[in-house]
Amino acid sequence: PATDLASIGTPSATGSTAISTFQAGMLALKSERPAEAIPLLTRELAEHPRNGKAWYYRGVCHASIGDATVALSDFDRALELMPNDPNALLRRSELNTTNKAYDAAIADLEAVLRSHQAGPIAEHAFMGLGEIHMRRGDHVAAIAVYDRFVTIAANDARSWFNRGIAHGHNNAHQQACDDLSKAIKLDGWMYKAYTARAIELVHLDRKPEACADLTKAKELGDDSVDELRAIYCE
């Protein structure tokens, strides 16, 4: 999810170098030093326990070092102070998805989509919802999510790729092939799309085209296609 880290500057060489504990923690996080940022943000929270952003960013830090339990607690507190903050909802949904707490993750993602119908935040939410349905094996539900995704992100190769994968799992091989072709048209470097389309072409008994896709995927760096090439192309 988008954050405002990019807006955090560094102390000016000519101005004052005195910065708050919160700013120091943010600078450490921006510099990819989450373990250093955590005690700074903890100190900030001891002084200002209602600083929702500090709870959120400390959660980001804890998540980045693999401490999911504390991260979830931090995001819970952030959302108590900043109800429906989309970034906190997205981050919490990611952790709940990883923990297979799918209903909780879906609730957060649907809350995001109630306030964001388009744009990067909505796209992130649709990606998350689709992933959950795919994990559950509910490919019809995943397709419904990706139908909405392609509507708001028609020029994003990921939206077509994801729907193509879902169609393939639902045995709609021509629809899968069409979506994966669209993804490749938008991003010719997406080797996974060539590999996935090759599999769909095999299902459609179009092996020469499938082999061409497998060769292209191999050229782009997908070494996982070697076995498929051995089976269908050699």
Long-range contacts (C-beta under 8 A, 24 or more apart in sequence): 1-86, 1-87, 1-90, 1-91, 1-121, 1-124, 2-87, 2-120, 2-121, 3-57, 3-60, 3-87, 5-29, 5-30, 20-44, 21-47, 22-48, 22-51, 22-53, 22-54, 25-54, 25-57, 25-58, 26-57, 29-57, 29-60, 29-61, 34-60, 34-61, 34-62, 34-64, 34-65, 35-61, 35-65, 37-61, 38-62, 38-65, 50-81, 51-81, 52-77, 52-78, 52-81, 52-82, 52-85, 53-78, 53-82, 55-81, 56-82, 56-85, 56-87, 56-88, 56-91, 59-88, 59-91, 60-91, 63-91, 63-94, 63-95, 68-95, 68-98, 68-99, 71-95, 72-96, 84-111, 84-115, 86-112, 86-115, 86-116, 86-121, 87-121, 90-121, 90-124, 90-125, 90-128, 93-125, 93-128, 94-128, 97-128, 97-131, 97-132, 97-135, 100-135, 102-132, 102-135, 102-136, 105-132, 106-132, 117-152, 118-152, 119-152, 122-152, 123-149, 123-152, 123-153, 123-156, 123-159, 126-152, 126-153, 126-159, 127-158, 127-162, 130-162, 130-166, 134-165, 134-166, 134-169, 139-166, 139-167, 139-169, 139-170, 140-170, 142-166, 142-169, 143-167, 143-170, 155-186, 156-186, 157-182, 157-183, 157-184, 157-186, 157-187, 157-190, 157-193, 158-183, 160-186, 161-190, 161-192, 161-193, 161-196, 164-193, 164-196, 164-197, 164-200, 165-196, 168-196, 168-199, 168-200, 168-203, 173-200, 173-203, 173-204, 174-200, 174-204, 176-200, 177-201, 177-204, 189-220, 191-216, 191-217, 191-220, 191-221, 191-222, 192-217, 192-222, 194-220, 194-222, 195-222, 195-224, 195-225, 195-228, 198-225, 198-228, 199-228, 202-232, 207-232, 207-233
